[in-house]
Amino acid sequence: MEDLKKVEDLFDHAREYVNIRVDEAKLAVAERVSAVMAMVIATAVVNIIFLLGLIFASAAGAFALGIWLKSYWLGFLVVAGLYFLAGLLVWGAKERMIRVPIMNAIIRQLFKNNEDEKD
């Protein structure tokens, strides 16, 4: 009878251990996902601010070129052409310039804790 009680206690402890490990895994996943989401949101906010600055600088540049060329529409056309060329360059190198760095940053963020534990 006493042996049966010890076996039941052993199973209870094993069940409690498994539940704690599952909870720990859930917390680790939640921490990593929240870190990635925080990084994505922070990057998006910074990019929006830079985009607004770029829009105003582009408009100012287009007006300045328009005054210099004596035609506002020609100034805006030159700026649009520069953006078109830049877009073609980025499109040609999108794998190397955009996709791979973003994937690496997300993977680095997801596995950052594992590297810290190894040290």
C-alpha distance (Angstrom), angle and dihedral (degrees) to the residues before:
residue distance angle dihedral
M1 . . .
E2 3.76 . .
D3 3.80 90.3 .
L4 3.80 90.1 53.6
K5 3.81 89.7 53.2
K6 3.82 90.4 51.3
V7 3.82 90.7 50.3
E8 3.81 90.8 49.7
D9 3.80 90.2 49.1
L10 3.79 89.6 49.1
F11 3.82 91.3 52.3
D12 3.81 90.8 46.7
H13 3.80 90.7 51.9
A14 3.81 91.4 46.4
R15 3.81 91.3 50.1
E16 3.81 90.9 48.1
Y17 3.82 90.4 48.6
V18 3.82 92.0 51.2
N19 3.82 91.3 47.9
I20 3.80 91.0 50.6
R21 3.82 91.3 49.1
V22 3.82 90.8 49.7
D23 3.81 90.7 49.8
E24 3.81 89.8 48.1
A25 3.81 90.8 51.5
K26 3.81 91.0 49.2
L27 3.80 91.0 51.2
A28 3.80 91.8 47.9
V29 3.81 91.4 51.4
A30 3.80 91.5 46.5
E31 3.81 90.6 50.3
R32 3.78 93.2 50.0
V33 3.80 94.2 45.2
S34 3.80 91.7 48.5
A35 3.83 90.4 49.2
V36 3.80 91.0 51.7
M37 3.81 92.0 46.4
A38 3.82 91.0 49.0
M39 3.79 89.5 51.0
V40 3.81 91.8 48.8
I41 3.81 93.4 48.0
A42 3.81 93.5 46.1
T43 3.80 90.8 48.7
A44 3.81 91.2 48.4
V45 3.82 92.5 51.2
V46 3.81 92.3 49.1
N47 3.81 91.0 46.6
I48 3.81 91.6 50.9
I49 3.80 90.8 51.8
F50 3.81 91.5 49.1
L51 3.81 90.3 46.0
L52 3.79 91.4 54.4
G53 3.80 90.1 50.1
L54 3.80 90.4 48.5
I55 3.81 91.5 50.5
F56 3.81 92.7 52.2
A57 3.81 92.4 43.5
S58 3.80 89.8 49.5
A59 3.79 91.8 50.7
A60 3.80 90.7 48.7
G61 3.79 90.5 48.1
A62 3.78 91.7 48.2
F63 3.80 91.5 51.0
A64 3.81 90.6 47.2
L65 3.81 91.2 50.0
G66 3.79 88.9 45.9
I67 3.78 91.4 55.2
W68 3.81 91.3 45.8
L69 3.84 92.3 47.5
K70 3.84 91.0 39.2
S71 3.80 91.0 -124.7
Y72 3.81 124.7 86.2
W73 3.79 94.2 -159.5
L74 3.80 90.3 54.2
G75 3.82 90.7 52.4
F76 3.78 90.8 51.9
L77 3.81 90.4 45.4
V78 3.81 91.4 54.4
V79 3.82 91.7 49.4
A80 3.82 90.6 47.3
G81 3.80 89.4 50.1
L82 3.80 90.6 52.4
Y83 3.80 89.9 51.5
F84 3.80 90.1 47.9
L85 3.82 90.7 53.6
A86 3.79 91.6 46.0
G87 3.80 89.3 49.9
L88 3.79 91.1 52.4
L89 3.81 91.0 50.5
V90 3.79 92.6 49.3
W91 3.81 91.6 45.6
G92 3.78 90.4 53.0
A93 3.79 92.8 50.7
K94 3.82 99.0 32.2
E95 3.81 93.6 121.4
R96 3.80 93.9 53.5
M97 3.81 98.4 34.0
I98 3.80 102.9 38.9
R99 3.80 118.0 9.2
V100 3.81 100.8 45.6
P101 3.85 96.9 44.3
I102 3.81 91.6 48.0
M103 3.80 92.3 48.3
N104 3.81 90.9 47.6
A105 3.81 92.3 49.7
I106 3.81 92.5 50.4
I107 3.81 93.1 45.8
R108 3.83 90.7 47.2
Q109 3.81 89.8 51.2
L110 3.81 93.1 47.3
F111 3.80 94.4 50.1
K112 3.81 98.4 35.4
N113 3.81 92.5 104.1
N114 3.79 92.9 52.4
E115 3.81 90.8 55.4
D116 3.83 91.3 48.4
E117 3.80 91.5 52.8
K118 3.81 91.9 52.5
D119 3.83 93.3 56.6
